[in-house]
Amino acid sequence: MTRTGQQKSRRAHLADASIGVYPSSGRIGRIPVVIHSISHHALPEMRAQADARDWQVVAEVTTWGQARELIESAQAQGVVTDASDVDAHAEWLDRAAAFLFRVDAIPDAPS
């Protein structure tokens, strides 16, 4: 897995903290992400995936426009999504130095 700049920085801060060297703020921030999904039944699984990686969910949105706005305003540094059209958004994510995490195989909601 390729790590983003944000992930590398956070890991470096955690390594420093393990030997007693802390950032000037005194705390190591979590990486803010936005969850993008058009199906509400997938949100708990996507939130669990973000929590497992110690990411801070700042918003849950249903359109790519909303996700892009949060990334470009620096409120989020990555997108957690179950969308299949992620390739269409790779260019602006790359320009914004943001990462994308696609959650696969989320089962349909029970009938």
N, C-alpha and C positions, 0 to 999 in steps of 0.2 A: 504494500500500500504506500503510495506517495503521500508524504505529509505536506501540509500547507505551511506557509511562513508563520501563520498564527499558531499552529500546532507545534512547530519547532521551537518557537519563542516560549510558549507555555511550558514545554518539556524542559527547556534550559532553565527556566525559573524554578521549576520543581526540583531539578537536580541541584541547583544552587541552594535552595531551601533545605535540602536534605543534609547539607554540610554546614548550615547555619548562616548562609549568605542570602539575605532577603532583598526584594526590590525596594526602591525608595518609598513606595506607597505602603509597604508593610504587608501587602496581601497579593496573592496571585489570582488574577481575575479569570473567570471562566469565559470561554469563547461564546459570544452571542450568535445564535442562529435563528432563522425563521423557518417554520414548518409550512410547506406548501402542499396542499392536497385539495382535490375537489370532492372527495368523499369523506364525510365526517366519521365514518366507522373506522377509518385507518388512523385517526389522530392518536388514540392511546398507544398504539404500537410505535408510531413515529416518535412520540414524546419519550417512550421507554428507550428507544434507540439513542436519542439525544442525551437522555439522562445517563445511560450506560457509558457514554463517552465524556461525561462531565461538561456538556455544553449547556449553556443557559438559553432556554427558549424565550425569545422576546416577543414573538407574535405567531399566530396561526392564520394563514391567509389562503384564499381560494384562487387567486389569479397570479400569473407571473408578473404582471404590472405592479401589484402590491409588494411582491417579494423584491423586485428590482428597486423599487423606491426605498425599501429598508436597507438594502445593500449599498446603494449609491449614497444614502445619507449617513452611512457608517453606523447605523443602529444595529446591524447584523454583519457578520463576517462570513456566513455560510448559509446554505439552503439545504434542508432535509426534505426530500420529496418522494412521492411514489409515482410521479408522472413518467410517462414513457417518451415524452417529447423533449428530453433534456438536451439533446444535441443542438437543438435550435437556439438554446440559450447559453451555450458554452462561450461564445465570443464576449458578451458583456460581462459574464462572470469572470472570465480571464482578465479583461481590462480592469475590473474592479478589485482584482486580487482576492476574489472570494472563492470558496470551495463549494462543491456540491456533493451531497451524500444521498444516493438513491436507495430507498428501502424497497427491496423486491419481495414478491410473493406474499403480499398481505392478503389473507383470505377475504372473500366477500362477506358482507354482513349476513348474519343468520336471517332466514326468512320467517 
